[in-house]
């Protein structure tokens, strides 16, 4: 057993020297690593918040668009009712005017006939008398 140990090469472990330069370098590299990790954490946080805000903005635009279409749809329905009522009103007025004109025309025709009958009757009576 001692022979196998003799053949093995024994090296001394490299223990970092606790010098000022080595301590400064190690501390500096650790600090840079922590600063970079913190910076990336902030970037990740900003990215997440931007994504959330963008999603909320899209939701808001969608809600506004939905509301706008609802308003337009309601305006179209109300204007349809209004135009239907207006057309029906104009139709009623036109029908009333036509009935009035027809009634007046019939009355005027009756008046003309009776006037003509009266005139013709008086002429006929005067022609017989003469």
C-alpha positions as CSV (number, residue, x, y, z in Angstrom):
1,X,0.0,0.0,0.0
2,X,2.8,2.3,0.7
3,X,4.2,1.5,-2.8
4,X,1.0,2.8,-4.5
5,X,1.1,5.9,-2.5
6,X,4.6,6.5,-3.5
7,X,3.8,6.3,-7.2
8,X,0.9,8.8,-6.9
9,X,1.8,12.3,-7.5
10,X,0.8,14.7,-4.8
11,X,0.1,18.3,-5.9
12,X,-0.6,21.2,-3.6
13,X,-4.0,22.7,-3.9
14,X,-4.1,26.2,-5.3
15,X,-5.6,28.2,-2.6
16,X,-6.3,31.7,-3.7
17,X,-4.2,34.1,-1.9
18,X,-6.1,36.6,0.1
19,X,-4.3,39.5,-1.3
20,X,-5.8,43.0,-1.8
21,X,-5.7,42.8,-5.6
22,X,-7.4,39.4,-5.7
23,X,-10.1,40.5,-3.2
24,X,-10.8,43.6,-5.2
25,X,-11.0,41.6,-8.4
26,X,-13.4,39.0,-6.9
27,X,-15.6,41.6,-5.3
28,X,-15.7,43.7,-8.5
29,X,-16.7,40.7,-10.6
30,X,-19.4,39.7,-8.1
31,X,-20.7,43.2,-8.0
32,X,-20.8,43.4,-11.8
33,X,-22.6,40.1,-11.9
34,X,-25.2,41.3,-9.4
35,X,-25.6,44.6,-11.2
36,X,-26.2,42.9,-14.5
37,X,-28.6,40.4,-13.0
38,X,-30.5,43.2,-11.4
39,X,-30.5,45.2,-14.6
40,X,-32.0,42.2,-16.5
41,X,-34.6,41.7,-13.7
42,X,-35.6,45.3,-14.3
43,X,-35.8,44.8,-18.1
44,X,-37.9,41.6,-17.5
45,X,-40.2,43.6,-15.2
46,X,-40.5,46.4,-17.7
47,X,-41.2,43.9,-20.5
48,X,-44.0,42.3,-18.4
49,X,-45.6,45.6,-17.6
50,X,-45.4,46.8,-21.2
51,X,-47.1,43.6,-22.3
52,X,-49.8,43.9,-19.6
53,X,-50.4,47.6,-20.5
54,X,-50.5,46.7,-24.2
55,X,-53.0,44.0,-23.5
56,X,-55.1,46.4,-21.5
57,X,-54.9,48.9,-24.3
58,X,-56.1,46.4,-26.8
59,X,-58.9,45.4,-24.4
60,X,-59.8,49.1,-24.1
61,X,-59.8,49.6,-27.9
62,X,-62.0,46.6,-28.3
63,X,-64.5,47.8,-25.7
64,X,-64.6,51.3,-27.3
65,X,-65.1,49.7,-30.7
66,X,-67.9,47.5,-29.3
67,X,-69.6,50.5,-27.7
68,X,-69.3,52.5,-30.9
69,X,-70.9,49.7,-33.0
70,X,-73.6,49.4,-30.4
71,X,-74.3,53.2,-30.7
72,X,-74.3,53.1,-34.5
73,X,-76.6,50.0,-34.5
74,X,-79.0,51.8,-32.1
75,X,-78.9,55.0,-34.2
76,X,-79.7,53.0,-37.4
77,X,-82.6,51.3,-35.7
78,X,-84.0,54.6,-34.4
79,X,-83.6,56.3,-37.8
80,X,-85.3,53.3,-39.4
81,X,-88.3,53.7,-37.1
82,X,-88.3,57.4,-37.7
83,X,-88.1,57.0,-41.5
84,X,-90.9,54.4,-41.4
85,X,-93.1,56.7,-39.4
86,X,-92.3,59.6,-41.7
87,X,-93.2,57.6,-44.8
88,X,-96.4,56.4,-43.2
89,X,-97.3,60.0,-42.3
90,X,-96.6,61.3,-45.8
91,X,-98.7,58.4,-47.2
92,X,-101.6,59.3,-44.9
93,X,-101.4,63.0,-45.9
94,X,-101.2,62.1,-49.6
95,X,-104.2,59.8,-49.3
96,X,-106.2,62.4,-47.4
97,X,-105.4,65.0,-50.1
98,X,-106.3,62.6,-52.9
99,X,-109.6,61.8,-51.1
100,X,-110.3,65.5,-50.6
101,X,-109.6,66.3,-54.3
102,X,-111.7,63.4,-55.4
103,X,-114.6,64.5,-53.1
104,X,-114.2,68.1,-54.3
105,X,-114.1,67.0,-57.9
106,X,-117.2,64.9,-57.5
107,X,-119.0,67.8,-55.7
108,X,-117.8,70.2,-58.4
109,X,-119.1,67.8,-61.1
110,X,-122.4,67.6,-59.4
111,X,-122.5,71.3,-59.1
112,X,-121.6,71.7,-62.8
113,X,-124.3,69.2,-63.8
114,X,-127.0,70.8,-61.7
115,X,-126.0,74.3,-63.0
116,X,-126.0,73.0,-66.6
117,X,-129.4,71.4,-66.0
118,X,-130.7,74.6,-64.6
119,X,-129.4,76.7,-67.4
120,X,-130.5,74.2,-70.1
121,X,-133.9,73.9,-68.3
122,X,-134.4,77.7,-68.2
123,X,-133.4,78.0,-71.9
124,X,-135.7,75.2,-72.9
125,X,-138.5,76.8,-70.9
126,X,-137.9,80.2,-72.5
127,X,-137.6,78.7,-75.9
128,X,-141.0,77.0,-75.5
129,X,-142.5,80.1,-74.2
130,X,-141.3,82.2,-77.1
